[in-house]
Amino acid sequence: MSNELERAFAALSADAGYVLLEPASAIRKAGDRRTATRAAAGVAAGVVALAGVSIGAHAVLADPDRTTPVPADSPAPTPSTQFGIPPVKGEPPRRSGDATPGESPKSNVPPGAEAVVPPPPVQ
């Protein structure tokens, strides 16, 4: 080793000789006390959080004066004139295949084919 390093170690050992350390049992007791304090604080924080959630949920869900909000009444829809087309009064236009009043509706079954009739409901 170099002389500088030896002198540094000598100074360090001389300084370390003056510091008085507590015995190992006292250090262990302080650590155990710190651990117990942290554990108790954690448990207390959990209990407070659980109590807050429980009380809040009870207040929200068990309030006898609480009413469910009713949707606001909206006026009946009005015909749109967004595209500049005025609404048509009277009957809606007919599609091909629609029955005229007093006429039976046309079937989509081709001639000669058998129409499928659903079974009657079971009671």
C-alpha positions in Angstrom: 0.0 0.0 0.0 1.0 3.5 -0.6 1.9 5.8 2.3 -1.0 8.1 1.6 -3.5 5.3 1.9 -1.9 4.0 5.1 -2.2 7.5 6.6 -5.8 7.8 5.6 -6.7 4.5 7.2 -4.8 5.4 10.4 -6.7 8.7 10.6 -10.0 6.9 10.1 -9.2 4.3 12.8 -8.2 7.0 15.2 -11.5 8.9 14.6 -13.5 5.7 14.9 -12.0 5.0 18.3 -13.6 8.2 19.7 -17.2 7.5 18.6 -19.2 5.5 21.2 -21.8 3.2 19.7 -24.8 1.9 21.6 -24.9 -1.7 22.4 -26.6 -4.0 19.8 -29.5 -4.8 22.1 -30.4 -1.0 22.4 -30.2 -0.6 18.6 -32.5 -3.7 18.1 -35.0 -2.3 20.6 -35.1 1.1 18.8 -35.7 -0.7 15.5 -38.4 -3.0 16.9 -40.1 0.1 18.4 -40.0 1.9 15.0 -41.4 -1.2 13.2 -44.2 -1.5 15.7 -45.1 2.2 15.4 -45.2 2.0 11.6 -47.4 -1.1 11.7 -49.8 0.5 14.1 -50.0 3.6 11.9 -50.7 1.5 8.8 -53.4 -0.4 10.6 -55.0 2.8 11.9 -54.9 4.4 8.4 -56.6 1.3 7.0 -59.3 1.3 9.6 -60.0 5.1 9.0 -60.2 4.5 5.2 -62.5 1.5 5.6 -64.7 3.5 8.0 -64.9 6.4 5.7 -65.9 4.3 2.7 -68.5 2.4 4.8 -70.1 5.6 6.2 -70.1 7.2 2.8 -71.7 4.3 1.1 -74.3 4.0 3.8 -75.1 7.7 3.5 -75.4 7.5 -0.3 -77.4 4.2 -0.5 -79.6 4.4 2.6 -80.8 8.0 2.4 -84.6 7.8 2.6 -85.0 11.3 1.1 -82.9 10.3 -2.0 -84.9 10.2 -5.2 -83.7 8.9 -8.5 -83.5 11.7 -11.0 -86.3 11.8 -13.6 -85.3 12.6 -17.1 -86.3 16.1 -18.2 -89.4 16.2 -20.4 -88.5 17.1 -23.9 -90.9 18.5 -26.4 -92.2 16.3 -29.2 -89.8 16.0 -32.1 -90.5 18.5 -34.8 -90.0 17.9 -38.5 -86.5 18.9 -39.7 -86.1 21.6 -42.2 -82.4 21.2 -42.1 -82.0 20.5 -45.8 -84.6 23.1 -46.9 -87.3 20.5 -47.5 -90.6 21.4 -45.9 -92.4 18.7 -44.0 -95.1 16.9 -46.0 -98.6 17.0 -44.7 -101.0 14.0 -45.2 -100.3 10.4 -45.9 -96.7 9.1 -46.1 -95.6 7.9 -49.5 -96.3 4.3 -50.3 -93.7 1.8 -51.2 -94.1 -0.8 -53.9 -95.7 -3.8 -52.2 -97.6 -1.8 -49.6 -101.3 -2.6 -49.5 -103.8 0.2 -50.2 -106.5 0.7 -47.6 -109.0 -2.2 -47.7 -106.6 -4.4 -49.6 -104.7 -7.4 -48.2 -100.9 -7.0 -48.1 -98.9 -8.7 -50.9 -96.9 -11.7 -49.9 -93.2 -12.0 -50.6 -93.7 -15.8 -51.2 -93.3 -16.7 -54.9 -96.2 -18.3 -56.6 -96.3 -22.1 -56.1 -94.1 -22.0 -53.0 -95.3 -22.8 -49.6 -95.5 -20.0 -47.0 -93.9 -20.8 -43.7 -96.3 -20.3 -40.9 -95.0 -20.0 -37.3 -96.3 -22.5 -34.8 -98.9 -21.3 -32.4 -97.6 -20.0 -29.0 -97.3 -22.7 -26.2 -99.5 -22.0 -23.2 
